[in-house]
Amino acid sequence: MHPAWFNQSLGNLDHNVEFPTVAEIVEKAATFKHAVCCDFAGFFQQFPLDDRCGAYFAIKKRDRYYIPKTVPTGGCTPPLFAQILTQTIAKKAAAGTQCTADAFIDNVRFCGNNTGELQEVTRNFFRLASEMGITVNEKVEEAKASQLYIFLGIHFDHAKQRVHVTEKTRRKLSEMTARIGGGKTQGFDPEHCFGLLVWASTVLALPLAKYYHVFKFMRRWARSGQRIQIWPSIVEQWKRWMAAIENSAGRQVSTHHGVTPNQYTMFTDACPSGWGAVIFDFRGRHPPIILAGSWGHPHRGKHINLLELITVRMALETWRGRPEGATIALHVDNTTAIHQIRKTRSRSFLANCEIRKLLRVLDVSRCTIGSIDYVASDDNPADFWSRLLANGSPQQYGSQRPTPHDTNTATTNAPCEQDASRNTLAYNYVRDRRVSEGLARAQAEPEPTRK
């Protein structure tokens, strides 16, 4: 490890290192039946440095310089190199098997359904580590396949397909809650607490829109560059966030892969004049559901990103006969709205409020957004319907909901619905965008100019 090599590789290193996301780690509880976890003992201390490289990491303390003899743990670059090494060993051990390998710096997990194959992969891992002179904390005899274990601070239960944050993390949050609840902010580290809360909420899939002011405070904290007093107005919100994690029963990992029995695909689009949505039954059992409307006075002139969020909520609220517990594959042509819905929060106060309303609608209807993806405007069947009411309509958003013309279709003043026939879009299941666009162009009213 020469200092020049560190400098040359630092620029592109973070783009080449693969770190598993929380979602990828958690979903294995439903995908596989067993797992084996291992970790290296004093990983960084196992890699000696020569004097030239040690000088690169020299530490100054009390006017004296100290040169480390092993890879320092406080640097930004060493964990990236450690991730590359651990990931390489883990993937090599699991090569040619049905098992998967998850590596995170000095922690490794192998998941599989066959315990015999899993134990063979574990032995390969220990052998490769031994050949490289790396010591593993566990012995090969102790690394057994299990359904109950802790990995990266997450408690896994493969039998019940449930995950939860560890008791240690919950105990830390309880102590912080007691400290901040008693007004003892002395010794309370907001950054440490905030990191734990965000990480635990991600593991448990808890929405973050409720804690908008905590995020706002932390942004102010980061910009100030110095410690500032915790705002009294957010203390209660901070405590509610901690209580939500402490009182959580854990997260049930979904076992559905592919098409679920109650899955729908929803396309939404908003423009300055109106909104539209087209909902397809994934299995093709029913014709498409069309929802459209124009904006009322309170929503005219709003930013298009906010209108896209309102459109998603409006489509769910207006969807009559919406099945309870439906899983929705959402397609939106606005990347900002997609990012905000995925994160369940926004830096914008108005957008954050709208996300909270959307989450409330989903909670009441027990529906879930299984996935949300970007769709280009030209490929979005809702694009036509959002512009259908560009010239105005007596049925405006906020004053009157769209009236369904049959049990499966709800539109607002759509020309093709006035004399509904079996050849209209309302009575045909549209399987792809080409059919949808062809029928839309066949209408008498020309499509307005695109935004």
Backbone torsions as a table, in degrees:
resi	resn	phi	psi	omega
1	MET	NA	96.5	-179.4
2	HIS	-95.6	143.3	-179.0
3	PRO	-55.2	-37.9	179.8
4	ALA	-62.1	-36.4	179.4
5	TRP	-67.3	-37.8	176.6
6	PHE	-60.5	-46.3	-177.2
7	ASN	-65.1	-39.9	-177.4
8	GLN	-70.2	-34.7	-174.6
9	SER	-92.2	-11.0	-174.5
10	LEU	-64.2	-34.3	-175.2
11	GLY	-63.8	-41.9	-175.9
12	ASN	-104.1	1.5	-173.2
13	LEU	-66.5	-43.2	-175.6
14	ASP	-67.7	-18.7	177.9
15	HIS	-83.2	-18.2	-176.5
16	ASN	-100.2	-9.3	-178.0
17	VAL	-92.3	131.9	179.7
18	GLU	-103.0	116.1	174.1
19	PHE	-109.1	130.3	179.7
20	PRO	-67.7	141.6	176.4
21	THR	-80.4	165.4	178.3
22	VAL	-61.8	-39.3	-179.8
23	ALA	-63.2	-41.3	179.1
24	GLU	-65.9	-36.3	179.7
25	ILE	-71.5	-42.1	-174.4
26	VAL	-72.1	-38.5	-173.7
27	GLU	-65.1	-17.1	178.7
28	LYS	-65.2	-19.0	178.8
29	ALA	-65.5	-24.6	179.1
30	ALA	-101.7	-21.0	-175.5
31	THR	-84.3	-34.9	-175.7
32	PHE	-124.8	159.5	-175.9
33	LYS	-95.1	-26.9	-175.2
34	HIS	-138.0	163.3	178.4
35	ALA	-154.5	156.1	174.6
36	VAL	-128.8	130.6	-178.5
37	CYS	-115.6	139.6	177.4
38	CYS	-140.7	157.5	173.1
39	ASP	-149.4	152.3	-177.7
40	PHE	-82.3	147.3	-179.7
41	ALA	-88.9	117.9	179.0
42	GLY	50.3	56.2	-168.3
43	PHE	-53.7	-52.7	-175.6
44	PHE	-65.7	-33.7	-179.1
45	GLN	-70.5	-10.1	179.5
46	GLN	-85.2	-2.1	-177.6
47	PHE	-116.8	102.1	-179.2
48	PRO	-73.3	152.6	177.8
49	LEU	-116.6	143.9	173.5
50	ASP	-77.7	172.8	-174.0
51	ASP	-63.6	-35.6	-179.4
52	ARG	-66.7	-44.0	179.6
53	CYS	-72.0	-34.6	177.7
54	GLY	-63.1	-35.2	177.8
55	ALA	-65.6	-28.7	177.5
56	TYR	-63.1	-31.5	-179.5
57	PHE	-102.4	20.6	-175.4
58	ALA	-55.6	138.8	-178.0
59	ILE	-112.8	129.6	178.8
60	LYS	-101.4	127.6	178.9
61	LYS	-147.6	122.7	179.5
62	ARG	53.8	49.8	176.8
63	ASP	62.2	19.6	176.9
64	ARG	-127.2	147.3	-179.2
65	TYR	-105.3	136.9	179.6
66	TYR	-121.7	128.4	-179.5
67	ILE	-103.8	117.0	-179.8
68	PRO	-69.9	145.9	178.7
69	LYS	-95.0	-15.2	176.8
70	THR	-127.6	170.4	-178.5
71	VAL	-61.2	124.4	-178.6
72	PRO	-72.7	146.5	-177.5
73	THR	-85.3	-15.7	-175.8
74	GLY	-88.7	-2.6	-179.3
75	GLY	-80.0	164.3	178.6
76	CYS	-88.4	-31.6	-176.3
77	THR	-77.9	-42.8	-177.1
78	PRO	-53.3	-41.7	177.7
79	PRO	-60.1	-30.9	179.4
80	LEU	-69.2	-41.8	176.4
81	PHE	-66.5	-37.8	177.8
82	ALA	-63.2	-37.9	178.9
83	GLN	-64.5	-42.0	179.0
84	ILE	-61.2	-44.6	-178.2
85	LEU	-66.4	-47.7	-179.2
86	THR	-63.4	-42.7	-179.4
87	GLN	-64.4	-38.9	179.5
88	THR	-64.4	-45.8	179.8
89	ILE	-63.8	-43.4	-177.1
90	ALA	-65.3	-44.8	-179.1
91	LYS	-68.3	-35.1	177.0
92	LYS	-65.0	-38.8	-180.0
93	ALA	-66.9	-34.5	-177.0
94	ALA	-93.7	2.5	-177.7
95	ALA	-63.7	138.3	177.7
96	GLY	79.0	11.8	179.2
97	THR	-124.5	176.2	177.1
98	GLN	-90.6	3.9	-178.7
99	CYS	-86.5	154.4	177.1
100	THR	-112.8	155.1	-178.2
101	ALA	-124.5	129.1	174.8
102	ASP	-115.5	125.0	-179.1
103	ALA	-123.2	136.2	176.8
104	PHE	-141.5	94.4	-179.0
105	ILE	59.4	-86.6	-178.9
106	ASP	-120.3	15.8	178.4
107	ASN	-116.3	138.1	-178.2
108	VAL	-133.4	139.9	174.8
109	ARG	-134.5	132.0	173.9
110	PHE	-111.0	130.2	179.7
111	CYS	-118.8	143.2	179.0
112	GLY	-169.0	170.4	178.5
113	ASN	-102.5	-17.7	179.2
114	ASN	-104.8	113.4	-176.7
115	THR	-65.4	-35.1	179.2
116	GLY	-64.0	-45.3	178.5
117	GLU	-66.0	-35.7	179.6
118	LEU	-65.0	-40.8	178.8
119	GLN	-68.2	-33.6	176.7
120	GLU	-66.2	-40.5	176.5
121	VAL	-63.4	-39.8	179.2
122	THR	-63.4	-41.7	177.9
123	ARG	-64.4	-38.4	176.4
124	ASN	-62.1	-39.6	179.5
125	PHE	-63.1	-46.4	179.0
126	PHE	-63.2	-38.2	179.7
127	ARG	-65.2	-45.3	179.5
128	LEU	-64.4	-41.2	178.2
129	ALA	-63.5	-39.8	179.6
130	SER	-66.1	-39.6	179.3
131	GLU	-64.1	-29.5	179.0
132	MET	-89.9	-1.2	178.2
133	GLY	78.1	24.1	-179.5
134	ILE	-102.8	132.5	-178.1
135	THR	-92.8	134.0	177.2
136	VAL	-101.4	142.7	-178.0
137	ASN	-59.6	-44.3	-176.3
138	GLU	-89.0	162.2	170.4
139	LYS	-92.5	154.9	-176.5
140	VAL	-62.2	-29.1	179.0
141	GLU	-72.9	-25.0	-177.3
142	GLU	-85.6	-21.0	-178.5
143	ALA	-81.2	90.6	-178.0
144	LYS	-109.5	151.4	175.9
145	ALA	-66.7	136.2	-176.0
146	SER	-146.3	158.0	174.5
147	GLN	-100.7	-16.6	178.1
148	LEU	-118.2	121.1	-179.0
149	TYR	-165.6	172.3	177.9
150	ILE	-120.3	129.9	179.3
151	PHE	-140.2	121.7	-179.7
152	LEU	55.8	39.1	177.7
153	GLY	76.5	13.5	179.7
154	ILE	-116.6	130.8	177.8
155	HIS	-90.4	120.2	-177.5
156	PHE	-105.3	139.6	173.6
157	ASP	-132.4	94.8	-177.0
158	HIS	-69.4	-28.3	-179.2
159	ALA	-65.0	-42.9	-179.9
160	LYS	-95.5	-3.1	-179.1
161	GLN	54.8	49.5	-176.1
162	ARG	-133.0	145.7	176.7
163	VAL	-129.0	155.5	178.7
164	HIS	-155.4	156.5	173.0
165	VAL	-71.8	153.8	-174.2
166	THR	-70.5	162.0	178.3
167	GLU	-61.2	-33.4	179.4
168	LYS	-61.6	-43.5	179.4
169	THR	-66.4	-42.3	179.4
170	ARG	-65.7	-33.8	177.5
171	ARG	-67.4	-39.8	176.4
172	LYS	-61.0	-43.7	-179.7
173	LEU	-65.7	-36.2	177.8
174	SER	-62.9	-42.6	178.9
175	GLU	-64.9	-40.4	178.2
176	MET	-66.8	-37.0	178.4
177	THR	-63.4	-43.6	179.3
178	ALA	-63.8	-37.2	-177.9
179	ARG	-70.0	-48.3	-178.2
180	ILE	-74.0	-28.9	178.0
181	GLY	-69.6	-31.8	178.1
182	GLY	-86.4	6.0	179.8
183	GLY	78.4	10.8	-179.3
184	LYS	-92.4	79.1	179.7
185	THR	-82.1	-7.7	176.7
186	GLN	-68.3	122.0	-177.9
187	GLY	88.7	-3.5	177.4
188	PHE	-84.1	120.0	-177.8
189	ASP	-98.4	101.3	-178.3
190	PRO	-60.5	-37.4	-177.8
191	GLU	-64.9	-44.7	179.4
192	HIS	-64.5	-44.1	-179.9
193	CYS	-65.4	-42.8	-179.5
194	PHE	-62.6	-42.7	178.0
195	GLY	-61.8	-42.1	178.0
196	LEU	-63.6	-41.4	-177.8
197	LEU	-65.9	-44.5	180.0
198	VAL	-65.1	-43.8	-179.4
199	TRP	-64.1	-46.5	-179.9
200	ALA	-64.3	-37.6	178.3
201	SER	-66.1	-34.8	177.2
202	THR	-67.5	-41.8	178.7
203	VAL	-63.0	-43.5	-175.7
204	LEU	-88.5	-0.2	179.9
205	ALA	58.2	43.6	177.2
206	LEU	-89.5	136.0	179.3
207	PRO	-67.9	148.1	-174.7
208	LEU	-107.4	-4.6	-176.1
209	ALA	-63.4	-25.4	-179.0
210	LYS	-66.9	-20.5	-171.4
211	TYR	-111.7	39.7	-177.7
212	TYR	-57.7	-43.6	-174.4
213	HIS	-71.9	-26.1	174.3
214	VAL	-66.8	-44.3	177.3
215	PHE	-62.4	-39.1	179.4
216	LYS	-64.2	-41.6	178.0
217	PHE	-63.3	-41.9	-178.5
218	MET	-67.4	-33.0	175.3
219	ARG	-65.8	-40.5	177.0
220	ARG	-65.6	-38.1	178.8
221	TRP	-62.1	-43.8	-178.6
222	ALA	-68.3	-36.3	-178.3
223	ARG	-74.8	-30.1	-174.7
224	SER	-68.4	-31.5	-178.9
225	GLY	73.5	6.4	177.7
226	GLN	-149.8	163.9	-177.6
227	ARG	-72.6	130.0	177.0
228	ILE	-121.1	159.6	-177.1
229	GLN	-70.4	139.7	178.7
230	ILE	-68.2	130.2	-177.8
231	TRP	-64.8	128.6	178.5
232	PRO	-60.3	-27.0	-176.8
233	SER	-70.1	-18.5	-177.7
234	ILE	-108.2	-0.5	-179.4
235	VAL	-60.2	-44.9	-179.9
236	GLU	-65.1	-38.3	178.5
237	GLN	-66.9	-37.2	177.4
238	TRP	-63.7	-43.6	-179.8
239	LYS	-66.4	-37.1	178.1
240	ARG	-65.6	-35.8	177.8
241	TRP	-64.9	-45.4	177.5
242	MET	-61.6	-43.0	-178.8
243	ALA	-64.8	-34.8	179.7
244	ALA	-63.0	-36.6	179.2
245	ILE	-76.1	-42.2	-179.3
246	GLU	-64.3	-36.0	-177.0
247	ASN	-90.0	-1.2	-179.5
248	SER	-69.3	140.8	177.8
249	ALA	-87.8	6.2	-177.8
250	GLY	104.0	178.6	-178.1
251	ARG	-117.2	125.4	175.9
252	GLN	-83.6	116.0	-177.9
253	VAL	-77.1	132.9	-177.7
254	SER	-64.9	137.4	177.2
255	THR	-100.0	1.1	-177.5
256	HIS	-83.6	127.1	176.0
257	HIS	-129.2	127.4	-176.8
258	GLY	88.4	-141.4	-175.7
259	VAL	-85.7	127.6	176.2
260	THR	-93.5	160.3	-178.0
261	PRO	-61.9	-25.3	-174.6
262	ASN	-122.2	48.6	-174.7
263	GLN	-105.2	139.0	179.2
264	TYR	-131.3	153.0	175.8
265	THR	-112.2	124.9	-176.8
266	MET	-119.2	127.3	172.4
267	PHE	-108.0	131.2	178.5
268	THR	-129.0	153.0	177.6
269	ASP	-155.2	146.2	177.4
270	ALA	-131.1	146.3	173.5
271	CYS	-137.0	169.5	-177.3
272	PRO	-58.1	-21.7	-176.8
273	SER	-98.5	-27.6	-176.2
274	GLY	-166.4	-175.1	-178.5
275	TRP	-136.5	158.4	179.1
276	GLY	-153.1	154.7	178.5
277	ALA	-150.1	141.9	175.7
278	VAL	-127.1	126.9	-176.0
279	ILE	-118.5	128.1	179.5
280	PHE	-112.9	138.5	168.7
281	ASP	-75.2	122.6	-172.3
282	PHE	-61.3	-32.4	-178.5
283	ARG	-89.8	-0.9	176.5
284	GLY	72.4	25.4	-178.7
285	ARG	-80.6	-21.6	-176.0
286	HIS	-133.6	157.7	174.6
287	PRO	-68.1	165.4	-178.5
288	PRO	-68.3	155.3	178.2
289	ILE	-106.6	126.0	-176.4
290	ILE	-113.7	126.9	178.2
291	LEU	-125.8	135.8	-179.7
292	ALA	-155.5	154.6	178.2
293	GLY	-171.0	166.6	176.9
294	SER	-107.8	156.5	-177.0
295	TRP	-76.3	141.2	173.2
296	GLY	-83.7	179.5	-176.2
297	HIS	-59.5	-40.6	-177.5
298	PRO	-63.0	-21.7	-173.9
299	HIS	-108.0	-6.3	179.0
300	ARG	-72.6	138.1	-179.1
301	GLY	86.9	-2.0	177.9
302	LYS	-72.9	158.0	179.7
303	HIS	-64.2	145.0	-175.8
304	ILE	-61.8	-32.3	178.3
305	ASN	-63.1	-40.0	177.8
306	LEU	-69.0	-39.1	179.1
307	LEU	-63.0	-34.9	178.0
308	GLU	-63.5	-40.1	177.7
309	LEU	-66.7	-42.8	179.1
310	ILE	-62.1	-35.9	-179.9
311	THR	-62.4	-43.1	179.4
312	VAL	-61.2	-45.9	179.6
313	ARG	-65.6	-42.9	-178.6
314	MET	-62.1	-39.4	179.7
315	ALA	-62.4	-41.6	179.5
316	LEU	-68.3	-40.0	-179.8
317	GLU	-69.2	-35.6	-175.5
318	THR	-84.4	-15.3	-178.1
319	TRP	-69.0	96.0	-180.0
320	ARG	-78.1	140.3	-175.7
321	GLY	77.1	19.0	179.6
322	ARG	-62.7	124.6	-178.0
323	PRO	-70.6	138.8	179.1
324	GLU	-73.0	136.5	179.4
325	GLY	79.8	19.4	-178.8
326	ALA	-72.8	147.6	173.3
327	THR	-104.5	124.8	-171.9
328	ILE	-112.9	127.8	171.0
329	ALA	-95.3	105.7	-171.9
330	LEU	-93.7	138.0	177.8
331	HIS	-128.0	120.4	-176.8
332	VAL	-129.9	146.8	-179.8
333	ASP	-100.9	30.8	178.9
334	ASN	-134.0	111.6	-174.3
335	THR	-68.1	-31.3	178.5
336	THR	-65.3	-44.5	177.8
337	ALA	-62.9	-38.5	178.1
338	ILE	-62.2	-45.8	-179.4
339	HIS	-62.7	-40.9	-178.3
340	GLN	-69.0	-39.6	179.5
341	ILE	-69.0	-38.6	178.6
342	ARG	-64.4	-39.8	-178.5
343	LYS	-84.1	-9.9	-177.7
344	THR	56.0	30.8	175.8
345	ARG	-165.3	170.2	178.7
346	SER	-152.3	153.8	175.2
347	ARG	-73.4	-23.4	178.0
348	SER	-80.2	132.2	-178.3
349	PHE	-63.9	-45.2	-178.7
350	LEU	-65.4	-42.6	178.4
351	ALA	-65.5	-37.6	178.6
352	ASN	-64.4	-40.7	176.4
353	CYS	-62.3	-39.8	-179.9
354	GLU	-67.4	-36.9	177.1
355	ILE	-64.4	-38.7	177.2
356	ARG	-62.2	-39.8	176.9
357	LYS	-64.4	-41.7	179.0
358	LEU	-62.7	-43.4	179.3
359	LEU	-64.0	-34.6	178.3
360	ARG	-66.7	-40.9	178.1
361	VAL	-62.8	-43.7	179.1
362	LEU	-64.2	-37.7	-179.2
363	ASP	-68.2	-42.4	-179.5
364	VAL	-65.6	-41.4	-178.0
365	SER	-85.3	-5.7	-178.0
366	ARG	58.0	28.9	175.8
367	CYS	-94.1	157.5	178.9
368	THR	-133.0	146.0	173.1
369	ILE	-91.5	100.3	-176.4
370	GLY	-67.6	-35.2	179.2
371	SER	-155.8	153.4	176.0
372	ILE	-138.8	125.1	-174.4
373	ASP	-134.0	160.3	178.5
374	TYR	-84.2	140.5	174.2
375	VAL	-132.9	133.7	179.2
376	ALA	-66.0	150.4	-177.9
377	SER	-58.1	-37.3	-179.7
378	ASP	-67.6	-22.4	-179.7
379	ASP	-102.0	4.9	-176.1
380	ASN	-96.5	112.6	-179.7
381	PRO	-66.4	-18.7	179.1
382	ALA	-79.9	-10.1	-177.5
383	ASP	-62.6	-41.0	-180.0
384	PHE	-65.6	-43.2	-174.4
385	TRP	-72.5	-26.5	178.3
386	SER	-70.0	-23.0	179.6
387	ARG	-101.4	4.4	-175.3
388	LEU	-66.8	-30.6	-176.2
389	LEU	-105.8	34.1	-176.6
390	ALA	-62.2	-28.3	-177.8
391	ASN	-91.4	7.8	177.2
392	GLY	98.8	159.7	-179.8
393	SER	-158.4	146.5	177.0
394	PRO	-66.4	-23.5	179.0
395	GLN	-95.0	93.0	-175.5
396	GLN	-105.2	154.2	178.7
397	TYR	-62.3	127.6	179.0
398	GLY	102.4	-18.5	-180.0
399	SER	-110.5	-36.8	-178.5
400	GLN	-154.0	134.6	178.7
401	ARG	-78.4	155.0	177.4
402	PRO	-59.5	144.5	-179.4
403	THR	-99.9	124.4	-178.7
404	PRO	-71.7	140.3	177.7
405	HIS	-93.4	-15.5	168.2
406	ASP	-152.5	-175.2	-173.1
407	THR	-71.3	-15.0	-174.4
408	ASN	-114.6	-5.0	-174.4
409	THR	-132.1	134.0	174.9
410	ALA	-133.4	117.8	179.2
411	THR	-133.6	163.1	174.4
412	THR	-112.5	105.0	174.0
413	ASN	56.9	37.8	178.5
414	ALA	-78.9	124.7	-175.6
415	PRO	-56.2	-39.1	-175.4
416	CYS	-73.1	-7.1	-178.9
417	GLU	-97.5	-10.7	-176.7
418	GLN	-65.1	-38.0	175.1
419	ASP	-124.5	69.3	-174.9
420	ALA	-59.8	134.4	176.3
421	SER	-136.8	172.6	-177.8
422	ARG	-69.3	-7.9	179.6
423	ASN	-97.2	-0.5	-178.5
424	THR	-87.2	166.6	-178.4
425	LEU	-63.6	-23.9	-177.7
426	ALA	-69.2	-22.7	-173.9
427	TYR	-114.8	10.3	-179.8
428	ASN	-123.2	140.2	175.4
429	TYR	-83.2	112.7	-177.4
430	VAL	-87.6	115.6	-174.1
431	ARG	-90.9	-19.6	177.4
432	ASP	-151.8	170.1	-173.9
433	ARG	-68.4	-26.9	-177.9
434	ARG	-64.7	-41.6	177.5
435	VAL	-65.9	-42.3	-178.8
436	SER	-61.7	-45.4	-179.2
437	GLU	-67.1	-37.0	179.6
438	GLY	-64.1	-41.3	178.3
439	LEU	-69.9	-35.7	-179.7
440	ALA	-65.5	-42.0	179.9
441	ARG	-68.3	-19.7	-179.3
442	ALA	-77.5	-8.5	-179.2
443	GLN	-71.6	157.5	-176.9
444	ALA	-69.9	-35.2	-176.4
445	GLU	-83.5	126.9	179.7
446	PRO	-68.6	152.8	-180.0
447	GLU	-74.6	133.2	179.6
448	PRO	-64.0	164.8	179.3
449	THR	-62.5	136.3	-178.1
450	ARG	-71.0	155.7	178.7
451	LYS	-76.0	NA	NA
